């Protein structure tokens, strides 16, 4: 995927993208109504969202680790199962 800076596009494109960034994004369709592309704005998480996500991941790691130990499964076992079909 190509990356560009807003300063590299025309004023008309910048104005359009600014509108899109204020909303939920845009889906681009061709003349037949088929989706040809999408633009979804990236929003940085707030400090509170990051803190809640970190806490959620820590709870998941703890529960997963406990379950794996209970069942005698190691991370290597999981990786082997994941890579089995490659």
Secondary structure, 3 states (H helix, E strand, C coil): CCCCCHHHCCHHHHHHHHHHHHCCCEEEECCCCCEEEEECCCCCCCHHHHHHHHHHHHHHHHHHHHHHHHHCCCHHHHHHHHHCCC
